[in-house]
Amino acid sequence: MATIGLDELGLAARNHGFPLEMLREAITPAGIHYLLIHFDIPAIDGETWRLEVGDTSFSLHELKERERATLPVTFECAGNGRALLESHEPSQPWLQEAVGTAEWTGTRLALL
């Protein structure tokens, strides 16, 4: 197994994995999803924030007013299993715990 350095341990303090026994659940319970934060969490002003798609711009309010869909979505970090590699770049030292499924609700971006 690869050696985990202090820089990776620092990342592990900021991030956390998913308890694999919860794979028995179709939807990962809130609060136990794996967490990987690469950058500071931005502060967004919902009154001034806008999404730009091509030449069109949408406010957060306009997006929330659009038709919604709810879909189960499974995410797995591309670095899942990285700690098992003999040689790797310093990163979050995942074993196999960077996976989870959530129900996401919002407007379908394809309709924008």
C-alpha positions in Angstrom: 0.0 0.0 0.0 1.2 3.5 -0.7 2.5 5.8 2.0 0.1 8.6 3.1 1.9 11.9 3.8 1.0 14.7 6.1 -0.4 16.8 3.2 -2.9 14.0 2.5 -3.8 13.7 6.2 -4.6 17.4 6.2 -7.1 16.8 3.4 -8.6 13.9 5.2 -9.4 16.2 8.1 -11.4 18.4 5.8 -13.1 15.7 3.8 -14.7 12.4 4.8 -15.8 9.1 3.3 -19.1 7.2 3.1 -19.7 4.2 5.4 -19.8 1.3 2.9 -22.4 -0.6 4.8 -24.9 2.1 3.7 -24.6 0.8 0.1 -27.6 -1.4 1.1 -29.8 1.7 0.9 -31.1 2.8 -2.5 -30.6 6.5 -1.5 -27.7 7.6 0.8 -29.2 9.1 3.9 -28.6 12.9 4.3 -25.5 13.7 6.3 -23.4 10.7 5.4 -22.5 11.4 1.8 -18.8 11.4 1.0 -17.4 14.9 1.1 -14.5 16.2 -1.0 -13.8 20.0 -0.9 -11.1 21.2 -3.3 -11.6 24.9 -2.7 -13.2 27.2 -0.2 -17.0 27.0 -0.2 -18.2 30.2 -2.0 -20.7 32.6 -0.5 -23.4 33.2 -3.1 -25.9 36.0 -3.1 -29.1 34.5 -4.4 -30.5 37.9 -5.3 -27.7 38.7 -7.7 -26.4 35.3 -8.8 -27.1 34.4 -12.5 -26.6 31.3 -14.7 -25.5 32.1 -18.2 -26.2 29.6 -21.0 -25.0 30.9 -24.3 -26.7 34.3 -24.8 -29.3 33.7 -22.2 -29.1 34.5 -18.5 -31.3 33.1 -15.7 -31.7 34.3 -12.1 -31.9 31.8 -9.3 -35.6 32.8 -8.8 -36.3 32.1 -12.5 -34.6 28.7 -12.3 -36.6 27.8 -9.2 -39.9 28.7 -11.1 -39.2 26.3 -14.0 -40.6 22.8 -14.2 -38.7 20.4 -11.9 -37.6 16.8 -12.1 -36.3 14.6 -9.3 -33.9 11.9 -10.2 -31.7 9.5 -8.2 -28.0 10.2 -9.1 -25.0 8.1 -8.1 -21.7 9.9 -7.7 -18.3 8.3 -7.4 -15.1 10.3 -7.1 -12.7 9.6 -9.9 -10.0 9.2 -7.3 -11.9 6.4 -5.4 -9.3 3.7 -4.6 -6.4 6.1 -5.0 -4.9 5.2 -1.6 -4.5 1.6 -2.8 -2.2 2.7 -5.7 1.6 2.2 -5.2 2.4 5.6 -6.7 0.0 8.6 -6.7 -0.1 12.3 -6.5 -1.0 13.7 -3.0 -4.7 13.9 -2.8 -7.7 12.8 -0.6 -6.5 9.3 0.3 -9.7 7.4 -0.6 -9.9 3.7 -0.2 -13.3 2.8 -1.6 -15.6 5.1 0.4 -16.1 7.9 -2.2 -19.5 6.9 -3.5 -23.1 7.8 -2.8 -26.6 8.2 -4.3 -28.9 11.2 -3.8 -32.2 12.4 -5.1 -31.5 15.6 -7.0 -34.4 18.0 -7.8 -34.3 20.9 -10.2 -34.9 22.0 -13.7 -33.4 20.0 -16.5 -30.5 21.9 -17.9 -31.1 20.4 -21.4 -34.3 22.4 -21.5 -32.4 25.7 -21.0 
